[in-house]
């Protein structure tokens, strides 16, 4: 009797432990229109996602917020009508409030609105500024020691003589400007991205510019606490701006240095490398490049954001494209983890079987207190016939190694356990991943087949000869992990193999 009780308690404990992980791929919609999750941030014991939306049948720009509790269950969502975001990083949070900047539809890019929302979704304050004489872009908002900081780029009219400039605003948490300064080198194009506190108490930004030569150059700019330039650290690379002009983020690191993004453009003579390659670099406190890594690939890869993990690792977030008629997932979320000295620890791509056109993207991410990871972006899910197809907010929760399922590899297709996935190159459909029951079916294979399941060490865990498909297999006795499912048709001497994920 005692062993039986012990086994029951053990099963209950393991069940609770597994359920507590809750790694997932989820999508959230507001009004059935296009939504893109641009930012994710921690606010007290909650997590907040800022969403760039369209509403009213995609005719009006809107912005939305989704708030999750510490277990990542959705608490509330809200949408602000007729105001759209101006840049990806225009939200910041503290332990009590959410602050973000948008522009109203009636005068976009010349008027801005600042919102303050509490963690229950209640509007605390709204302040409208403008109209401004130049087109503006508030491109980054953050806070430090009770002060809000925001970069506001003033773009000059390209048909007239002039130059771009950036103002950095210091605001209290009621949106009153308590200090500001203007940064410009009087170039034809320039921007100042980010204004982030360093471990030494100063601030860093990335600066991108070009002049009449049209060569794009970048630098890291170090400011003191009042905005006076301490030093400029020019980057040793340039490009022609064919794949983007600037707005390359830089983030401070705990060793008083920083990590930043750049990209290179090359002339390609063979169709084996995409002409734009994203780059990440590490700079020390004296402006020396300690290491850099360039991501060469045949198809486009884009790094949208980056951050430093608690242990000093660097996390890169973006998307990676694939190609081929037989490959249904054309573009997926892409994450790379590097060690503090620049070595790649792992690189993973993500997609979901709900996607209609095979495209999904990551824009931001964060590390949770326990080291697990959250990413946000967009995905276009399948809909019922007659419903307009639009993108949804996409939220991914993984372990510290970027895995949702045990023993994940470099590409993860995520889905609900009861969904059927049509695998490429063969007319076989099966439930994947599997909790207990695995339904295998085919429109054409009706003759007897042999079904075999082996682990990654080639040990057979299941084998059965069946009279034909479909069949529902009970796999509850198989342990969680990654397996190989093979279906062998002796009539045509043909075997197809798939990766099977057992929960």
WOQUINOR-V360086 format. One line per field, one symbol per residue. psi: psi as a letter, one per 30 degrees, with the letter a starting at -180 (. if undefined). Layout:
psi->???
//
This chain:
psi->eeeeeeeeeeeeeeeeeeffehkljlkkldggakkkjekklkjbglkkkkkjlllhhgfkklklkkkkafggkkelklkkkgkllflehgkllafelkklklklffikgfklkkkjklgggkkekkkkkaklflkljjfkkllkhgkkkkkjkjkljfflkalllkkkkkklgggkjfkllkkkghleklljklikklfffakllkkkllbffgkklllkkklafggkkelkjkkglllfgfhkebhjlkkllfggalklklllklkkflhfkkfkklkklkkafggkjellkkjklelkkkjflllklfgflkkkkblklalkefjfjeklkkkkkklfggkkelkkkklkffkeggklkkflllklegflkkllblkjlkllkfkkklllkkkkklafggkelkhlafkkjklkfgkkkjklglikklkjlkdekjkklkffjflklkkkklafggkkfkkkklflllkjkjgffklkaklkkkjkjfeghkkkklkkjk.
//
